[in-house]
């Protein structure tokens, strides 16, 4: 953002997490503990997929990319928030704010695309098992991962550049614990109502199109499972999809909730609560969901511990 006429410095100021709640020291320690659990869980999952040859499959390659995205997302916001609370410093430079915003929007968009592509992987595994190895080659998996990152980055770059070039008015206080796009947008002197409508429309597109594609994939999967004669085959097919469905529900569920909240009910506290859910809780739960509900991952972990 450019400096406005009444701005004496380029630094921005975070008001922090739930500023009206008073002492939140215990809450900050819980967030920091969640961060450590997330680092350990996602790093362990990536390590298992890397060292165990049985996990060198398209599904686990995509899961490892999801773990990388979760690590980037939570590491972009939580360390800064916790450090600011401990050292009693809540300033951030405009360049650092732009970088933080760029990473956050990139990962949120990339995860949405990746989860959609993962539903196609599950469709190919269940509905076209004989051709699965031909459809989901290592090259295709790498292209899927690259597509997720590139589209997420380009989408983020457009929004970040626009927001960070808006002039700042008198207040440089961001009513959030990180450079969330809407919270940062409210610092601008300009009328941003048209841009906010564009944001709303693009948000719907990034939710509804993936939702429609995922719904189509799983409709075909459930039809295929319903036609199976073997009960064992049905259970195995559903087991391969349950973890992905759970993660998709967490991601799209929070997205639908946020989009359905009318502007009259919007508040700083609601925005921060939703950010905590998506930036901290979801990255922490993802490796647990993919580990506890997956025999191959549990087996790889036991093998690694036995070697240790």
C-alpha positions in Angstrom: 0.0 0.0 0.0 1.1 3.5 -0.7 1.3 6.1 2.0 -1.7 8.4 2.2 -1.3 12.1 2.9 -1.9 11.6 6.7 0.4 8.6 7.2 3.7 9.2 8.9 5.2 5.7 8.6 4.9 2.7 6.3 4.6 0.2 9.1 1.2 -1.4 9.9 -0.1 -2.4 13.3 -1.9 -5.6 14.3 -4.5 -5.2 17.0 -4.0 -8.9 17.6 -6.2 -11.8 18.4 -9.6 -11.0 20.0 -8.5 -7.6 21.4 -11.7 -7.3 23.5 -11.1 -10.5 25.4 -8.5 -9.2 27.8 -5.8 -11.7 28.8 -5.4 -14.4 26.2 -2.1 -15.8 27.3 -3.5 -19.3 27.8 -5.1 -19.2 24.4 -1.8 -18.2 22.8 0.0 -21.1 24.4 -2.7 -23.5 23.1 -2.2 -22.0 19.6 1.6 -22.5 19.9 1.1 -26.1 21.1 -1.2 -26.6 18.1 1.6 -25.2 15.8 4.1 -27.7 17.2 1.7 -30.6 16.8 1.0 -29.5 13.2 4.7 -29.2 12.4 5.3 -32.7 13.8 2.3 -34.3 12.2 2.8 -33.0 8.7 6.6 -33.4 8.7 6.2 -37.0 9.9 3.6 -37.7 7.2 5.9 -36.3 4.5 8.8 -38.3 5.8 6.8 -41.5 5.8 5.7 -41.0 2.2 9.3 -40.2 1.2 11.0 -43.1 2.9 8.5 -45.9 2.5 8.3 -47.3 -1.1 4.8 -48.7 -0.5 3.6 -45.1 -0.2 5.1 -44.0 -3.6 1.7 -43.9 -5.2 -0.3 -41.0 -6.8 -2.6 -40.6 -3.8 0.2 -40.3 -1.3 2.2 -37.9 -3.6 -0.8 -35.6 -3.6 -1.3 -36.0 0.2 2.4 -35.0 0.7 1.7 -31.8 -1.3 -1.3 -31.1 0.9 1.0 -31.5 4.0 3.5 -29.0 2.4 0.7 -26.5 1.9 -0.5 -26.9 5.5 3.0 -26.3 6.7 3.4 -23.2 4.6 0.0 -21.8 5.7 0.4 -22.2 9.4 4.0 -21.1 9.4 3.1 -17.9 7.6 0.8 -16.7 10.4 1.3 -18.4 13.8 5.1 -17.7 14.4 4.6 -14.0 13.8 1.5 -13.9 16.0 3.1 -15.7 18.9 6.3 -13.7 18.7 4.4 -10.4 18.6 2.5 -11.5 21.7 5.6 -12.5 23.6 7.8 -9.5 22.8 4.8 -7.0 22.9 5.5 -5.8 19.3 2.7 -5.8 16.8 4.1 -3.9 13.9 4.8 -5.3 10.4 6.3 -3.6 7.4 4.2 -3.2 4.3 6.5 -5.5 2.3 6.3 -8.2 5.0 2.5 -7.8 5.1 2.3 -8.2 1.3 4.5 -11.4 1.5 2.3 -12.8 4.3 -0.9 -12.1 2.3 0.6 -13.6 -0.9 1.5 -16.8 0.9 -1.8 -17.1 2.7 -4.0 -16.6 -0.4 -1.7 -18.8 -2.5 -2.0 -21.8 -0.2 -5.8 -21.4 0.4 -6.4 -21.3 -3.4 -3.9 -24.1 -4.1 -5.4 -26.4 -1.5 -8.9 -25.9 -3.0 -7.6 -27.0 -6.4 -5.5 -29.8 -5.0 -8.5 -31.3 -3.1 -10.5 -31.2 -6.3 -7.8 -33.0 -8.2 -7.5 -35.6 -5.4 -11.2 -36.4 -5.9 -10.4 -37.2 -9.5 -7.6 -39.5 -8.3 -10.1 -41.3 -6.1 -12.6 -41.6 -9.0 -9.9 -43.1 -11.2 -8.9 -45.6 -8.4 -12.4 -46.8 -7.7 -14.2 -46.5 -11.1 -11.3 -47.3 -13.4 -9.0 -49.6 -11.4 -7.6 -51.5 -14.4 -6.5 -48.2 -16.1 -5.5 -46.4 -12.9 -1.8 -46.8 -13.4 -2.1 -45.5 -17.0 -4.3 -42.5 -16.0 -2.4 -41.5 -12.8 1.2 -41.6 -13.9 3.9 -39.9 -11.9 4.1 -37.2 -14.5 0.4 -36.5 -14.2 0.7 -36.3 -10.4 3.5 -33.8 -10.7 1.4 -31.8 -13.2 -1.5 -31.8 -10.8 0.7 -30.5 -8.0 2.3 -27.9 -10.2 -1.1 -26.7 -11.5 -2.4 -26.3 -7.9 0.6 -24.2 -6.9 0.7 -22.1 -10.1 -3.0 -21.2 -10.2 -3.1 -20.5 -6.5 0.0 -18.2 -6.9 -1.4 -16.3 -9.9 -4.7 -15.8 -8.2 -3.0 -14.6 -5.0 -0.6 -12.3 -6.9 -3.4 -10.4 -8.6 -5.2 -9.7 -5.3 -2.1 -9.0 -3.3 -0.7 -6.5 -5.8 -4.0 -4.6 -6.0 -4.6 -4.4 -2.3 -1.0 -3.4 -1.4 -1.1 -0.6 -3.9 -4.1 1.1 -2.4 -3.4 4.3 -0.4 -3.6 4.1 3.4 -5.6 6.6 5.5 -5.2 7.8 9.0 -5.5 4.4 10.7 -2.8 1.9 10.1 -4.3 -0.7 12.5 -5.3 -4.0 11.1 -8.1 -5.6 13.1 -6.6 -9.1 12.8 -3.6 -11.2 13.9 -2.2 -11.3 10.3 -2.5 -9.5 7.0 -5.9 -11.0 6.1 -7.1 -9.5 2.8 -10.4 -8.0 3.9 -8.9 -6.6 7.1 -6.0 -5.0 5.2 -8.4 -3.7 2.6 -10.3 -1.7 5.2 -7.2 0.5 5.7 -7.7 2.1 2.3 -8.9 5.6 1.6 -10.5 4.6 -1.7 -13.9 3.2 -2.3 -13.4 -0.6 -2.5 -17.0 -1.7 -2.8 -16.6 -2.9 -6.4 -13.5 -4.8 -5.6 -15.2 -6.4 -2.6 -18.0 -7.6 -4.9 -15.3 -9.1 -7.2 -13.8 -10.8 -4.2 -17.2 -12.2 -3.2 -17.8 -13.5 -6.7 -14.3 -15.1 -7.0 -14.8 -16.6 -3.6 -18.0 -18.3 -4.8 -16.2 -19.5 -7.9 -13.4 -21.0 -5.9 -15.9 -22.8 -3.7 -18.8 -23.8 -6.0 -16.7 -25.1 -9.0 -14.5 -27.4 -6.9 -17.6 -28.5 -4.9 -19.4 -29.3 -8.2 -16.5 -31.3 -9.5 -15.9 -33.1 -6.2 -19.7 -33.9 -6.0 -19.6 -35.3 -9.5 -16.6 -37.5 -8.8 -18.1 -38.9 -5.6 -21.5 -39.4 -7.2 -19.8 -41.6 -9.8 -17.8 -43.4 -7.1 -20.8 -44.2 -5.0 -22.7 -45.5 -8.0 -19.7 -47.7 -8.8 -19.5 -48.9 -5.2 -23.2 -49.6 -5.1 -22.9 -51.9 -8.2 -20.1 -54.0 -6.6 -21.1 -57.5 -5.5 -18.3 -57.9 -3.0 -18.8 -56.4 0.5 -15.1 -56.5 1.0 -14.6 -54.5 -2.2 -17.2 -52.0 -1.1 -15.5 -51.4 2.2 -12.1 -51.1 0.7 -13.4 -48.6 -1.9 -15.1 -46.4 0.7 -12.1 -46.6 3.0 -9.9 -45.1 0.3 -12.3 -42.1 0.0 -13.3 -41.5 3.7 -10.2 -39.5 4.6 -10.3 -37.3 1.6 -14.1 -36.7 2.1 -13.4 -35.7 5.7 -10.7 -33.2 4.8 -12.9 -31.8 2.0 -15.8 -31.3 4.4 -13.5 -29.3 6.8 -12.3 -27.1 3.9 -15.5 -26.5 1.9 -17.6 -26.5 5.1 -15.8 -23.5 6.5 -15.8 -21.8 3.1 -19.5 -22.2 2.7 -20.1 -20.9 6.2 -18.0 -17.8 5.6 -19.7 -17.0 2.3 -23.2 -17.5 3.7 -22.7 -15.0 6.6 -24.6 -11.9 5.6 -22.7 -8.6 5.7 -24.8 -7.4 8.7 -23.5 -10.3 10.8 -19.8 -9.8 9.8 -17.5 -9.0 12.7 -13.8 -9.0 13.4 -14.3 -11.8 16.0 -16.1 -14.0 13.4 -13.4 -13.3 10.8 -10.6 -14.2 13.3 -12.4 -17.3 14.5 -12.8 -18.6 10.9 -9.1 -17.8 10.3 -8.1 -19.8 13.3 -10.2 -22.7 12.1 -8.7 -22.7 8.7 -5.1 -21.6 9.4 -4.5 -23.7 12.6 -7.1 -26.4 13.2 -7.4 -27.8 9.7 -3.6 -28.1 9.1 -3.4 -29.8 12.5 -6.2 -32.3 11.8 -5.2 -33.2 8.2 -2.3 -35.5 9.0 -4.2 -37.1 11.9 -7.1 -37.9 9.5 -4.8 -39.3 6.9 -2.8 -41.3 9.4 -5.3 -42.8 11.9 -7.8 -43.8 9.1 -5.1 -45.3 6.8 -3.6 -48.7 7.3 -0.7 -48.1 4.9 0.4 -44.9 6.8 0.1 -46.6 10.2 2.1 -49.6 8.9 4.8 -47.3 7.5 5.0 -45.5 10.9 5.3 -48.8 12.8 8.1 -49.9 10.3 10.0 -46.7 10.8 9.7 -46.9 14.6 10.9 -50.5 14.5 13.9 -49.5 12.5 14.6 -46.7 15.0 
